[in-house]
Amino acid sequence: MPRTLRLFAVAAMLMFAASAAGAAEGLIVKTIPHSVGVTLDRLEAAIKKAGARVFARIDHGKGAASIGQDLRPTQLAIFGNPKMGTPLLQSAQPIGLDLPLRVVAWEDAAGKVHIAYNDPAHLAKRYGITDRDKVFAKMSGALGKLTGAAIKP
């Protein structure tokens, strides 16, 4: 293989590896023992019990089916609590891109089910919010408890 082509191939592999690694940056991912639907049903119940609001639930599989495509089970819950979100928006309105909160559940090719959500500490860093540490800590605890309730056996 010519040297130029080898260098190009190495550069392409490094760029791919960097983008793949960056895709997971700031995500908390958990493997769960339930189906996608059961997990999000349980998550919704936990959210409502905690006094937060479920704004939407999106079934990406139904969207794929509507265009004649197949997709393993994949669903998204969008939820929040204005008591936590409003102070963050007051500090940096662009965080509205990541609020309300979202949790995605999906079944992988091996049949295992996972959930993922943005780490609140990563959101603080991403938006440069340095005056709301207590809010981010509370949000982190809430997400841990809510997803924990959804995934427990």
Secondary structure, DSSP 8 states (H G I E B T S, - for coil): --HHHHHHHHHHHHHHHHHHHHHTTTEEEEEESS-HHHHHHHHHHHHHHTT-EEEEEEEHHHHHHTTT-----EEEEEEE-HHHHHHHHHH-GGGGGT-SEEEEEEE-TTS-EEEEEE-HHHHHHHHT--S-HHHHHHHHHHHHHHHHHHH--
